[in-house]
C-alpha cells in the first residue's frame, strides 16, 4: 500500500448510536483544505431518533426535514467526489454501516472504498494522536460539532502526527 500523507476523511453524524440509527449528515475533508458537508433528508421509514445523539450533533430532525438533501442526491454527489478513491474514517465501525444504509436506501452502488483510519496510522502516530487532536481543536476554536469540521480535525491530526513522527 502506498504511503498516505493527506488522506481523504469522511465523518458521519447519525440519528442515534444503535442499530436502528441512520445517517443525517456527511462531512468530507478533501485535498487543499476543501470540504464538503450536507444534511440528509430522512427516508419516510427512518423514524428512530435519539435525543442524546441530537445533543452531540445539535441537528434537530425538523432541520433535516427542512434543509436535508434527498438521499439519492447525497449518494450521487459522494460517488461523484470519491469515485475510485479510498476515504478514511476514525469511526469505521459506525460510519461504514451508516454509509451502507444511505446507499442501500438510495438504490445506488457505492463507487468508493471506506477504510479505517487505523489502517494508515503508525504506532508513533497513535501514541500522540489524542494530545495532538486536542491541540488542534483548541487552535481551530470550532464551536459546532459538525461532520465537516470533525473530518477536517481528523485530517489535520493525521498530517500533524505524521510530520511529528517522521
N, C-alpha and C positions, 0 to 999 in steps of 0.2 A: 504494500500500500504506500503511495507517495506521501511524503510528509505534508501535513496540512498546517498552514501558517495563519490563514484568515478564513476560518470555516463559516459557511452559511449557517445561521442559527434560527431555529423555529421555537416559538413558545405558544402554548395553547392555554387559554383560560376556559373554564367549563362551568356548567350549571351546578356541579357538585363534585364530590370526591369518589363516589361509588360507581357500581356497575351500570346504573341507570342514568348516569350523567352524560352530557353531550357537549360538544364544543360551542362556545359562544363568541370567542374572539381568537383570531390568529395574528401573531406578530412575527415578522422576519427581520433579521439583521443581515444585510447583504454586504457586498463589497463597497469600499469607499464611503462608508458611513451611511449608505442608503438604507431606508427601512420601509417596510410595508406593514400595514395594520388594517384589519377590517373586523367589524362586528358581523355576526351571523344571525340571520332571521331563523328562529327555531322552527322545525317542521311541526305540523299540527299534532303529531303524536309524541313530540318531545315535551313532556309535561313536568318531569322531575325538576324541582328547584330546591336548593339547599341555602337557607339564609346565612349559614356560616361561610359558605363559599362566596356569596354575594358580599359579605363583609370584607373578604380578601380582595376580590377584583373590583368591587364598587360599581358594578354594572347591573342596575335593576332590569328585570325582564321587560318592563314596558319600554325601556330604551332600546333593547334588542328589537322589539316589535315595531318601533318607530324608525330606527336607523340601521338595523341589520340588513345585510345583503342576502339575497336568496342563496341557499347552499350550493346550487348548481353554478351560479356565477362565481362564488368563492372558490370552489373546486377547480373550475376552468382557469381562473386567474392564477391559482397556485401552480397548476400544471404549466401555464404559460411562463411563469417566472422561473420555475425549478426543473423543468423537463430535462431528464437525463443527468441530473445532479444528485448529490447526496447532501442532505440538510441534517444538522446535528441538534440534539436536544439534551438538556440536563434532566429531563423528566420523561425519558423514553417509555417507561412502564405505564404512564398515563397518556402522554401526548400521542404516541403511536396509535393506541386504540381510539382516541378521540378523532384523529385524522381518518382512521379507517371508518368510523361511524359517519363522518361527514361525506366521504367519497361514496360509501355504500348508499347512503340516503340520496345523494345526488345522482346516482346511477352512472358514475364516471370512474374509469380506472385511474389510479394514481400513477403518474409518469415520472416519479422521482423516488428516491430512497430516503428513509428516515433512519438515522443511526444514533446510538447512544454516544453522548459526548465522551464518555469514559473510553471509548474505542480509540480516541486520538489524544488522550491526556497521558502524559508521562507520570511516573510516580513522583518526581520532584514537583511537577505542576500541581498534582493532587495535594501534596503536603502544604503548599502555600495558597491553595485555592480560596478558602474561606476568608482569610485575612485580606487577601488581595481584593476579593469581591466586596468586602465591607468598605475598604478604602475607596473603591470606585463608586460605590453607592453614595458615600459621603461627598465625594468630589462632584458627582453629577447633580446632586441635590434634586433628584426626581421626586416629585410629590405624589404622583399617581402610580398605582400598581397596575400597569397595563402590559399587554403581551409584547408590543414592540419595544418598550423600554426594557422589559426583562430580557428580551433577546439581545439588545444592544449591550446591556450589562454583562451578560454571559459571554458574548463575543469579545468584548474588551478585556474581561477577566482572562479568557483564554490567551489572547495575544500578549497581555502583560506577564502572565505566569510563564509563558513560553520564552519571552525575552529575558526574564529574570533567572531562568534556569538553564540557559544555554551557555 
